[in-house]
Amino acid sequence: MQTMELVDIEDVYPYEQGDERMNPRDVDSRECREYIAQLAEQFRHNRLNPGQPRVRPILYRDGGIYQIIDGECRYEAMKLAGTRRFYADVFDDLADAEIARQEAAKAMVETDAKRALTPEEMSRGVQTMLAMDVPEADVAAAAGIDVEGVRRVRRARRAVQDAAEDMTLDRLFAIAEFEGDEAAVAELRDCPQREWRGVYERLLARRELEDSAAECRRVCEERGLSELGEDDEGTTYVDRFWLDERAAEKVSEAIEGEPCTRYRVDGHWFEVRREETPADRTTEDRRRRREEEERRRYDGAREGWELEAEARGRWLASAAMDPGSARATAALLAGRAKEAASPFVELTGAEVDFSPTPALMAVGLGLSWSPDKFLAAKAVTGRLQVYDLYGDRAARFVELSDAMEADGYEPGETGAAVVEALRKWVKRNGR
């Protein structure tokens, strides 16, 4: 006989025969305890029966106690959640309880075998819950994200309205970051799905550039410097700095070192200047300053390439996790992995699927080449020598860069200069 009963958790015990526990799971293992903690958090957000699972455990009534036939992890999770009483399916016949356990196990396997939710389906599920005014904490628990993530989705939905329906959660997170910037939100809303990550990286880099420039301006104007106009004359170059997170600090140090009076923003650079003196007009002084400017240009290119290499790395990592969003890059890198595996295929005759995957893209990238900051600086400043490059390294780098740009990646000023310099190298040297 089967009944649904509200039982006291203190009357429930693991199922044992003799001294042997019949539950095959080790509920004390680290992995199982992590799983139990996740279950406990979900149970706390069960609005119908707080602290209880939505799928009732199966118990066998053995005199005045209950033995757990199915649901020991749920039992442990309820204890962790502080649940005192819970609903269960209770059997008086052990054989019937065992049959119920077997059917529950089948159902669990069938459920686990179903296709996992796509990112788009997960996003629609979260948005549907928000539209139904499900509490944010409940949405977070169901979706496996934090409450702040749910709030970002809500803000993004408010910003893009119906366009949010077909967007993934990570794209909505990106839109929420630019809340209040209508132009940026419009770009992220209107671009094709496969291009939004590249658009996001570009907007993020632009915002960081603008924030750095604004901080440098603030430092200069607090010290009495004014911005250089297009027709202003009578000033000479003092120093320039790449607009990164330390630019304002460097500008402040430069102003303390010399009596600067003007500043200007030049692309990714922030320059400070002072009033020109007669000595600045001499040939020797101009030669010295030209050499100093060339050196600073070389140093700036090194710093610029470090930032570019980080941006390329972030973009490639994102593309590798979603090959469909960067088809040209994914195909190229998977092709390079296939080239490396060709001896194995030829030797064994094995049929290997080389369709782009994150793993194949990682292998293909490992077989590619990228310049270090010193070679990049030499390329930008025209100092490359014959011995600096060998084989088809430069050609393969340019090929990868072109594929990335075709997929929406936008290089910074230094990145574009390095690619163009190496493209000219390939054209001039035939490799």
LUMBADREN-995539 format. One line per field, with one value per residue (C-alpha): residue number from 1; residue in one letter; chain; x, y, z. Coordinates in nm, 4 decimals. Example, Ala and Ser with C-alpha at 12.3 -4.5 7.8 and 13.67 -1.06 7.14 Angstrom:
REM residues 2
pos: (1  2);
code: (A  S);
unit: (A  A);
px: (1.2300  1.3670);
py: (-0.4500  -0.1060);
pz: (0.7800  0.7140);
***
This chain:
REM residues 431
pos: (1  2  3  4  5  6  7  8  9  10  11  12  13  14  15  16  17  18  19  20  21  22  23  24  25  26  27  28  29  30  31  32  33  34  35  36  37  38  39  40  41  42  43  44  45  46  47  48  49  50  51  52  53  54  55  56  57  58  59  60  61  62  63  64  65  66  67  68  69  70  71  72  73  74  75  76  77  78  79  80  81  82  83  84  85  86  87  88  89  90  91  92  93  94  95  96  97  98  99  100  101  102  103  104  105  106  107  108  109  110  111  112  113  114  115  116  117  118  119  120  121  122  123  124  125  126  127  128  129  130  131  132  133  134  135  136  137  138  139  140  141  142  143  144  145  146  147  148  149  150  151  152  153  154  155  156  157  158  159  160  161  162  163  164  165  166  167  168  169  170  171  172  173  174  175  176  177  178  179  180  181  182  183  184  185  186  187  188  189  190  191  192  193  194  195  196  197  198  199  200  201  202  203  204  205  206  207  208  209  210  211  212  213  214  215  216  217  218  219  220  221  222  223  224  225  226  227  228  229  230  231  232  233  234  235  236  237  238  239  240  241  242  243  244  245  246  247  248  249  250  251  252  253  254  255  256  257  258  259  260  261  262  263  264  265  266  267  268  269  270  271  272  273  274  275  276  277  278  279  280  281  282  283  284  285  286  287  288  289  290  291  292  293  294  295  296  297  298  299  300  301  302  303  304  305  306  307  308  309  310  311  312  313  314  315  316  317  318  319  320  321  322  323  324  325  326  327  328  329  330  331  332  333  334  335  336  337  338  339  340  341  342  343  344  345  346  347  348  349  350  351  352  353  354  355  356  357  358  359  360  361  362  363  364  365  366  367  368  369  370  371  372  373  374  375  376  377  378  379  380  381  382  383  384  385  386  387  388  389  390  391  392  393  394  395  396  397  398  399  400  401  402  403  404  405  406  407  408  409  410  411  412  413  414  415  416  417  418  419  420  421  422  423  424  425  426  427  428  429  430  431);
code: (M  Q  T  M  E  L  V  D  I  E  D  V  Y  P  Y  E  Q  G  D  E  R  M  N  P  R  D  V  D  S  R  E  C  R  E  Y  I  A  Q  L  A  E  Q  F  R  H  N  R  L  N  P  G  Q  P  R  V  R  P  I  L  Y  R  D  G  G  I  Y  Q  I  I  D  G  E  C  R  Y  E  A  M  K  L  A  G  T  R  R  F  Y  A  D  V  F  D  D  L  A  D  A  E  I  A  R  Q  E  A  A  K  A  M  V  E  T  D  A  K  R  A  L  T  P  E  E  M  S  R  G  V  Q  T  M  L  A  M  D  V  P  E  A  D  V  A  A  A  A  G  I  D  V  E  G  V  R  R  V  R  R  A  R  R  A  V  Q  D  A  A  E  D  M  T  L  D  R  L  F  A  I  A  E  F  E  G  D  E  A  A  V  A  E  L  R  D  C  P  Q  R  E  W  R  G  V  Y  E  R  L  L  A  R  R  E  L  E  D  S  A  A  E  C  R  R  V  C  E  E  R  G  L  S  E  L  G  E  D  D  E  G  T  T  Y  V  D  R  F  W  L  D  E  R  A  A  E  K  V  S  E  A  I  E  G  E  P  C  T  R  Y  R  V  D  G  H  W  F  E  V  R  R  E  E  T  P  A  D  R  T  T  E  D  R  R  R  R  R  E  E  E  E  R  R  R  Y  D  G  A  R  E  G  W  E  L  E  A  E  A  R  G  R  W  L  A  S  A  A  M  D  P  G  S  A  R  A  T  A  A  L  L  A  G  R  A  K  E  A  A  S  P  F  V  E  L  T  G  A  E  V  D  F  S  P  T  P  A  L  M  A  V  G  L  G  L  S  W  S  P  D  K  F  L  A  A  K  A  V  T  G  R  L  Q  V  Y  D  L  Y  G  D  R  A  A  R  F  V  E  L  S  D  A  M  E  A  D  G  Y  E  P  G  E  T  G  A  A  V  V  E  A  L  R  K  W  V  K  R  N  G  R);
unit: (A  A  A  A  A  A  A  A  A  A  A  A  A  A  A  A  A  A  A  A  A  A  A  A  A  A  A  A  A  A  A  A  A  A  A  A  A  A  A  A  A  A  A  A  A  A  A  A  A  A  A  A  A  A  A  A  A  A  A  A  A  A  A  A  A  A  A  A  A  A  A  A  A  A  A  A  A  A  A  A  A  A  A  A  A  A  A  A  A  A  A  A  A  A  A  A  A  A  A  A  A  A  A  A  A  A  A  A  A  A  A  A  A  A  A  A  A  A  A  A  A  A  A  A  A  A  A  A  A  A  A  A  A  A  A  A  A  A  A  A  A  A  A  A  A  A  A  A  A  A  A  A  A  A  A  A  A  A  A  A  A  A  A  A  A  A  A  A  A  A  A  A  A  A  A  A  A  A  A  A  A  A  A  A  A  A  A  A  A  A  A  A  A  A  A  A  A  A  A  A  A  A  A  A  A  A  A  A  A  A  A  A  A  A  A  A  A  A  A  A  A  A  A  A  A  A  A  A  A  A  A  A  A  A  A  A  A  A  A  A  A  A  A  A  A  A  A  A  A  A  A  A  A  A  A  A  A  A  A  A  A  A  A  A  A  A  A  A  A  A  A  A  A  A  A  A  A  A  A  A  A  A  A  A  A  A  A  A  A  A  A  A  A  A  A  A  A  A  A  A  A  A  A  A  A  A  A  A  A  A  A  A  A  A  A  A  A  A  A  A  A  A  A  A  A  A  A  A  A  A  A  A  A  A  A  A  A  A  A  A  A  A  A  A  A  A  A  A  A  A  A  A  A  A  A  A  A  A  A  A  A  A  A  A  A  A  A  A  A  A  A  A  A  A  A  A  A  A  A  A  A  A  A  A  A  A  A  A  A  A  A  A  A  A  A  A  A  A  A  A  A  A  A  A  A  A  A  A  A  A  A  A  A  A  A  A  A  A  A  A  A  A  A  A  A  A  A  A  A  A  A);
px: (0.0000  0.1279  0.0303  0.1583  0.2382  0.3910  0.6712  0.9038  1.2633  1.3852  1.1938  1.3693  1.6861  1.9020  1.7968  2.0097  2.0113  2.2061  2.5008  2.5137  2.3742  2.1810  2.2290  2.5281  2.6140  2.8826  2.7023  3.0170  3.2310  3.3275  3.1427  2.8258  2.8343  2.8616  2.5628  2.3678  2.4425  2.3041  1.9895  1.9449  1.9570  1.6955  1.4687  1.4776  1.3202  1.0332  0.7445  0.4803  0.6597  0.9580  1.2585  1.1293  1.2146  0.9652  1.0091  0.9040  1.1419  1.0290  1.0161  0.9421  0.7517  0.9365  0.7420  0.7729  1.0486  1.0901  1.3746  1.4854  1.4380  1.4992  1.6111  1.8973  2.0649  1.7349  1.7089  2.0608  1.9805  1.6648  1.8666  2.1144  1.8283  1.6814  1.3618  1.1790  0.8902  0.8423  0.6056  0.7048  0.5601  0.5380  0.5083  0.4088  0.5403  0.9168  0.8792  0.6447  0.8883  1.1736  0.9671  0.8928  1.2654  1.3511  1.0916  1.2227  1.5768  1.4551  1.2821  1.5993  1.8103  1.5563  1.5509  1.9312  1.9462  1.7308  1.8960  2.0401  1.8941  2.0611  2.1856  1.8894  1.6401  1.7940  1.7697  1.4058  1.3292  1.4816  1.2976  0.9677  1.0072  1.0803  0.7744  0.5667  0.7056  0.8808  1.1039  1.4614  1.6064  1.3887  1.4914  1.8575  1.8268  1.6448  1.8880  2.2079  2.3138  2.3459  2.0756  2.2805  2.2858  1.9059  1.8928  2.1235  1.8893  1.5968  1.7827  1.8814  1.5215  1.4117  1.6765  1.6121  1.2461  1.1266  1.4709  1.5805  1.3710  1.6282  1.9392  2.1571  2.2148  2.5753  2.4680  2.2055  2.4712  2.6861  2.3967  2.3317  2.6931  2.6206  2.2858  2.2430  2.4673  2.1986  2.4420  2.6300  2.3081  2.1822  2.5016  2.4754  2.1042  2.1226  2.4385  2.4122  2.4383  2.7759  2.9243  2.8053  3.1126  3.3426  3.1169  3.1199  3.5011  3.5317  3.2833  3.4556  3.7946  3.6480  3.4956  3.8227  4.0012  3.7494  3.7628  4.1432  4.1421  3.8877  4.1025  4.4123  4.2199  4.1101  4.4688  4.5894  4.3154  4.3643  4.7286  4.6319  4.7018  4.4693  4.3934  4.5999  4.3991  4.4512  4.6119  4.8112  5.1837  5.4742  5.4694  5.6985  5.6560  5.7383  5.5996  5.3128  5.1463  4.9372  4.5839  4.5660  4.4783  4.8120  4.8075  4.6801  4.9499  5.2222  5.0797  5.0891  5.4550  5.5448  5.3784  5.5726  5.8986  5.8554  5.6482  5.3864  5.1169  4.9220  4.7844  4.6127  4.4527  4.5909  4.4018  4.5171  4.7816  4.7759  5.0458  5.1699  5.3586  5.5336  5.6104  5.8830  6.2204  6.4921  6.6940  6.4092  6.4638  6.8249  6.9190  7.0808  6.7800  6.5461  6.7629  6.7659  6.3945  6.3394  6.5431  6.3539  6.0236  6.1314  6.2306  5.8990  5.7204  5.9050  5.8265  5.4663  5.4356  5.5647  5.3081  5.0379  5.1079  5.0822  4.7296  4.6497  4.7743  4.5476  4.2489  4.3209  4.3506  4.0151  3.8455  3.9930  3.8956  3.5390  3.5339  3.6696  3.3853  3.1343  3.2847  2.9619  3.0114  3.3470  3.3152  3.6147  3.8479  3.7122  3.7540  4.1091  4.2261  4.0530  4.2244  4.5637  4.4889  4.3956  4.7270  4.9150  4.7125  4.7551  5.0472  4.8294  4.5360  4.7583  4.9270  4.6128  4.3445  4.1241  3.8203  3.8525  3.5930  3.7731  3.4633  3.5508  3.5290  3.6782  3.9481  4.0478  4.0559  4.2854  4.5166  4.5116  4.5975  4.8860  5.0203  4.9927  5.2345  5.2072  5.4837  5.6144  5.6148  5.9697  5.9136  5.5800  5.7542  6.0186  5.7431  5.5586  5.8745  6.0122  6.3096  6.2438  6.5501  6.5718  6.6657  6.3679  6.1221  6.1602  5.9356  5.5740  5.5154  5.4219  5.1891  5.0066  4.9712  4.8250  4.5903  4.4618  4.4233  4.2209  3.9927  3.9408  3.8503  3.6105  3.4382  3.4020  3.7257  3.8476  4.2185  4.3465  4.5782  4.8946  4.7366  4.6330  4.9803  5.1529  4.9270  4.9835  5.3628  5.3739  5.1461  5.3972  5.6802  5.5062  5.4452  5.8058  5.9730  5.7281  5.6705);
py: (0.0000  0.3467  0.6707  1.0275  1.1298  1.4217  1.2601  1.3843  1.3904  1.2557  0.9312  0.8729  0.6632  0.5365  0.1992  -0.0845  -0.4602  -0.5956  -0.3588  -0.2692  0.0589  -0.0022  0.3458  0.3140  0.6854  0.8022  1.0969  1.1960  1.2503  1.6065  1.5875  1.4539  1.7153  1.9919  1.8415  1.8179  2.1845  2.2800  2.0767  2.2448  2.5874  2.4791  2.3384  2.6679  2.8303  2.5806  2.8225  2.5516  2.3463  2.5487  2.3377  2.0317  1.8728  1.8923  1.5153  1.3278  1.0690  0.7042  0.5561  0.2117  0.2036  -0.0342  -0.0323  0.3136  0.4353  0.5032  0.3740  0.5694  0.3582  0.6488  1.0025  0.9879  1.2941  1.4818  1.3695  1.4996  1.8270  1.8771  1.8272  2.0857  2.3240  2.2802  2.1042  1.9263  1.7594  1.6675  1.4898  1.1423  0.8448  0.5785  0.2028  -0.0699  -0.3439  -0.3519  -0.5200  -0.2446  0.0159  -0.1475  -0.1410  0.2278  0.2915  0.1197  0.3233  0.6434  0.5494  0.4938  0.8298  0.9984  0.8397  0.9323  1.2903  1.3139  1.1742  1.4505  1.7265  1.9947  2.3419  2.5596  2.9030  3.0601  2.8273  2.8973  3.2705  3.2455  3.0444  3.3110  3.5877  3.3998  3.3675  3.7404  3.8185  3.6072  3.8033  3.4999  3.6278  3.6980  3.4553  3.1766  3.2575  3.2546  2.9173  2.7599  2.8954  2.8400  3.2068  3.4652  3.7178  4.0042  3.8174  3.8013  4.1763  4.2403  4.0387  4.2473  4.5733  4.4508  4.3500  4.6965  4.8482  4.6399  4.5379  4.2563  4.2141  4.0367  3.7285  3.5601  3.6808  3.4584  3.5440  3.6498  3.8932  4.0393  4.0695  4.2673  4.5001  4.5640  4.6806  4.9678  5.0675  5.4421  5.4514  5.4425  5.4176  5.1242  4.9436  4.9921  4.8418  4.5358  4.5046  4.5365  4.3412  3.9783  3.7105  3.5907  3.9409  4.0637  3.9457  4.1432  4.4485  4.4095  4.3863  4.6971  4.8945  4.7841  4.8924  5.2251  5.2887  5.2072  5.4452  5.7233  5.6739  5.6879  6.0020  6.1689  6.0940  6.2343  6.5504  6.5904  6.5635  6.8202  7.0731  7.0505  7.1478  7.4419  7.2822  7.3577  7.1492  7.2162  7.3630  7.2721  7.6089  7.6506  7.7161  7.7819  7.4595  7.1605  6.7924  6.6729  6.3198  6.0962  5.8010  5.5064  5.5490  5.2585  5.2310  5.3926  5.6794  5.9428  5.8485  5.8834  6.2160  6.3466  6.2458  6.4139  6.7403  6.7415  6.6929  6.9779  7.2986  7.1648  7.4021  7.2077  6.8584  6.6759  6.3391  6.1637  5.8421  5.5965  5.8407  6.1309  6.3951  6.6756  6.9805  7.2916  7.6378  7.6368  7.8037  7.9224  7.6107  7.3939  7.5402  7.4362  7.1485  6.9508  6.9844  6.8792  6.5768  6.4751  6.5165  6.3193  6.0341  6.0536  6.0500  5.7446  5.5702  5.6571  5.5352  5.2040  5.1779  5.2754  5.0055  4.7490  4.8576  4.8743  4.5209  4.3850  4.5264  4.4035  4.0525  4.0411  4.1569  3.8977  3.6294  3.7209  3.7277  3.3936  3.2333  3.3542  3.2346  2.8922  2.8427  2.9189  2.8210  2.9088  3.2755  3.2920  3.0617  3.1833  3.1687  2.8323  2.6799  2.8121  2.6857  2.3491  2.3248  2.3783  2.1036  1.8800  1.9586  1.8487  1.5274  1.4379  1.1925  0.9988  0.9922  0.8833  0.6132  0.4658  0.5488  0.6520  0.8658  1.1632  1.4377  1.7715  1.9876  2.2969  2.2371  2.4278  2.1582  2.1703  2.5501  2.5363  2.2919  2.5042  2.8165  2.6341  2.5556  2.9211  3.2027  3.5501  3.8108  3.9082  4.2724  4.3331  4.2014  4.3847  4.7118  4.6520  4.5890  4.9115  5.1253  4.9710  4.7981  4.4396  4.2530  3.9446  3.7232  3.8345  3.6073  3.2670  3.0171  3.1183  3.2559  3.6055  3.4761  3.2458  3.5264  3.7595  3.4827  3.4295  3.8056  3.8379  3.5523  3.7164  4.0487  3.8701  3.7351  4.0792  4.1318  4.4916  4.5378  4.8395  5.0959  4.8994  4.5682  4.7024  4.8514  4.5193  4.3230  4.5742  4.5748  4.1950  4.1925  4.4168  4.1888  3.8878  4.0707  4.1930  3.8673  3.6164  3.4433);
pz: (0.0000  -0.0910  0.0819  0.0768  0.4315  0.6177  0.8188  1.0905  0.9650  1.3004  1.2335  0.9000  0.8580  0.5690  0.4296  0.5676  0.5512  0.8429  0.8791  0.5102  0.3784  0.0568  -0.0913  -0.3292  -0.3098  -0.0709  0.0841  0.2728  -0.0400  -0.1344  -0.4658  -0.3037  -0.0262  -0.2873  -0.4691  -0.1436  -0.0680  -0.4095  -0.3430  -0.0046  -0.1695  -0.4249  -0.1512  0.0374  -0.2684  -0.3045  -0.2624  -0.2350  0.0325  0.1609  0.2534  0.0684  -0.2662  -0.5511  -0.6082  -0.2932  -0.1391  -0.1261  0.2259  0.3699  0.6992  0.9338  1.2590  1.4103  1.1767  0.8043  0.5878  0.2805  -0.0318  -0.2720  -0.1895  0.0608  -0.0929  -0.0687  0.2946  0.3667  0.1862  0.3938  0.7125  0.5855  0.5057  0.8553  0.7393  1.0211  0.8356  0.4711  0.2371  0.1177  -0.0655  0.2057  0.1389  0.3852  0.1552  0.0942  -0.2453  -0.3661  -0.2328  -0.4291  -0.7495  -0.6916  -0.6374  -0.9658  -1.1548  -0.9943  -1.1017  -1.4602  -1.4627  -1.3349  -1.6091  -1.8773  -1.7526  -1.7454  -2.0997  -2.2385  -2.4390  -2.2127  -2.2435  -2.5039  -2.3883  -2.5698  -2.3960  -2.0565  -2.1214  -2.2285  -1.9156  -1.6917  -1.8771  -1.8542  -1.4770  -1.4512  -1.6618  -1.4219  -1.1230  -0.9761  -0.6904  -0.7976  -0.5434  -0.6818  -1.0387  -0.9377  -0.7654  -1.0595  -1.3203  -1.1240  -1.1360  -0.8610  -0.7756  -0.9194  -1.2504  -1.2433  -1.1781  -1.4739  -1.6961  -1.5710  -1.6469  -1.9944  -2.0727  -1.9748  -2.2048  -2.5189  -2.4693  -2.6997  -2.8595  -2.5400  -2.6157  -2.8436  -2.6583  -2.4409  -2.0764  -2.1314  -2.4036  -2.1695  -1.8967  -2.1428  -2.2284  -1.8588  -1.8196  -2.0603  -1.9111  -1.9640  -2.2733  -2.5419  -2.8347  -2.6842  -2.5916  -2.9473  -3.0918  -2.8680  -2.9413  -3.3201  -3.4087  -3.5310  -3.2620  -3.3887  -3.3619  -3.0237  -2.8307  -3.0596  -3.0272  -2.6488  -2.6333  -2.8510  -2.6418  -2.3219  -2.4566  -2.5693  -2.2289  -2.0537  -2.2942  -2.2310  -1.8532  -1.8573  -2.0753  -1.8456  -1.5392  -1.7135  -1.8080  -1.4483  -1.3223  -1.5785  -1.5167  -1.1400  -1.2040  -1.4282  -1.7707  -2.0623  -2.3686  -2.6790  -2.9665  -3.3311  -3.4120  -3.0925  -3.1410  -2.9128  -2.7145  -2.7291  -2.6533  -2.3002  -2.2772  -2.3875  -2.2208  -2.3336  -2.1983  -1.9544  -1.5854  -1.4811  -1.7302  -1.4845  -1.2338  -1.5009  -1.6201  -1.2629  -1.2279  -1.5582  -1.4549  -1.1281  -1.3208  -1.5721  -1.5889  -1.8327  -1.9613  -2.2249  -2.2861  -2.5698  -2.6434  -2.9504  -3.0132  -2.7455  -2.6210  -2.3778  -2.4359  -2.2102  -2.3428  -2.2136  -2.3475  -2.6138  -2.5395  -2.7817  -2.7006  -2.8289  -3.1764  -3.2155  -3.4449  -3.1665  -2.9412  -3.2168  -3.2977  -2.9338  -2.9032  -3.2223  -3.0804  -2.7540  -2.9373  -3.1405  -2.8207  -2.6608  -2.9712  -2.9434  -2.5697  -2.6361  -2.9010  -2.6505  -2.3922  -2.6574  -2.7744  -2.4204  -2.4014  -2.7516  -2.6733  -2.3661  -2.5726  -2.8435  -2.5781  -2.4200  -2.7589  -2.8672  -2.5351  -2.5808  -2.9427  -2.8447  -2.5985  -2.8760  -3.2150  -3.3914  -3.2987  -3.4819  -3.7798  -3.9823  -3.6811  -3.5667  -3.9141  -3.9491  -3.6078  -3.6492  -3.9890  -3.8271  -3.5759  -3.8687  -4.0411  -3.7298  -3.7105  -4.0808  -4.0192  -3.7747  -4.0182  -4.3065  -4.0982  -3.9430  -4.1964  -3.9039  -3.9738  -3.7412  -3.7102  -3.7345  -3.7082  -3.4993  -3.1240  -2.8278  -2.7937  -3.1608  -3.1532  -2.8497  -3.0288  -3.3454  -3.1496  -2.9830  -3.3314  -3.4332  -3.3565  -3.2120  -3.1779  -2.8368  -2.7304  -2.8522  -3.2036  -3.2182  -3.1270  -3.3965  -3.6507  -3.5640  -3.5701  -3.8916  -3.7269  -3.8376  -3.9611  -4.1857  -3.8938  -3.6816  -3.8621  -4.0173  -4.1916  -4.2476  -3.8979  -4.0131  -4.2867  -4.0451  -3.7922  -4.0554  -4.1732  -3.8183  -3.7636  -4.0848  -3.9756  -3.6350  -3.7953  -4.0324  -3.7193  -3.5637  -3.3696  -3.3833  -3.3039  -3.1189  -3.2733  -3.1948  -3.2949  -3.6348  -3.6872  -3.6079  -3.8448  -4.1240  -4.0718  -4.0849  -4.3889  -4.5687  -4.4504  -4.6022  -4.9292  -4.9463  -4.8448  -4.9915  -4.6562);
***
